[in-house]
Amino acid sequence: MKEKESERGRQEGVDRRSFLKRGAMAAGAATAGAMLLSKALPAFAQDSGEDGKALTQGDIAILRFLAAAELIEGDLWIQYAELGGLTPGQVPLEVNPNQQPMNSYQNAFLNLDGDGPQYVSSNTLDEVSHANFLNAYLGSKGAEPVDFDKFRTLQGSRATGAQNIGRLTNLMHLNVDTSWFVRYRSAKNPDFGATFPQAIKITNRTAIPITDADFNDPNHIQVIANVAAFHFGYIEQGGSSLYQALSQKVTSLEVLKITLGIGGDEVAHFLEWVDFAGNGVQAPVAPVTDPQTGFTFPNFFAPINPNQPPSATNPNNPLIQPSLIFPVPCEFISAKLPHCAVIRPSDDNFGGAVATIASFTADGLFAGQTKEFLQVVKQLAEEADAAIREL
């Protein structure tokens, strides 16, 4: 396993990222951000932006959909942060055994990365900031912000630490598309029609503790955390492609600055969760089996033929190699050009707004949501994809 893991990863990770100082601050800010998501944003004087032009209807449609997507992401990340992120006063037991202990879900994230709970809180803070900024920017241009408050009706976790508030998203019946794990290790590109198998089949699984009973068995909670890890990567790779696809339709240079700036942050998130998910499918964490369901995360470093030792003729499967955390060079622009390491897909047919909502729906994120909500997000997506760059 890479040096980042195990005790060395835990100890060095604390010093490397100022774990103690930043943990409570990030978690507290994420909690404050959760409240801001359901509050009216301040109005700003209308202006025409850096390039001196009013926003086109296409740019407004793009920004409104991105605000909607970030509200959805903020809602799901807040749920993860409540149970698996750092909360004020919490530190790992090996740092200070006299402080408030972490729950077993947080400890399962620590098994995947010594800074796992911090990353969850930080990612949450980022997504909340994206939603708040995009809605405020829309208001500053005289455009209508996106408000999903009336759709916050879903029941979330009842485990200790979760707020008893309505949710937009459901993290307890996920069908996680893990093909992204294979895609980024392949030289093929979905923009050229390539398809990819699932790295591991995750169907109708919870990614958060549902009740306090889920905290009890270490293997049970580790499997839940591993589901979450692959879901983290799924969400953030989707955001990376979404911003890439929609940026190509933007007219205003200022709006392009926004989509490139936030899109770059989504890519940064994604690369961490690639590593995080990979740590859940290698020793010492994997193989791990949930004793309640029998669902197993195998060791992806195992040889292709488990009945034979690893060798030149019986290697690991490179398409699921956990230690490959950066995009492998692939087809790009033209099959005649050299392969290039890029975010993919970047075509709106696969990574655009409509594709994103279709994927979120298949993921189970909206299980229990109303038809009205689904219609609203579908319309926002269609309008964003219909945007055309105007010169």
Disulfide bonds with the S-S distance in Angstrom:
none
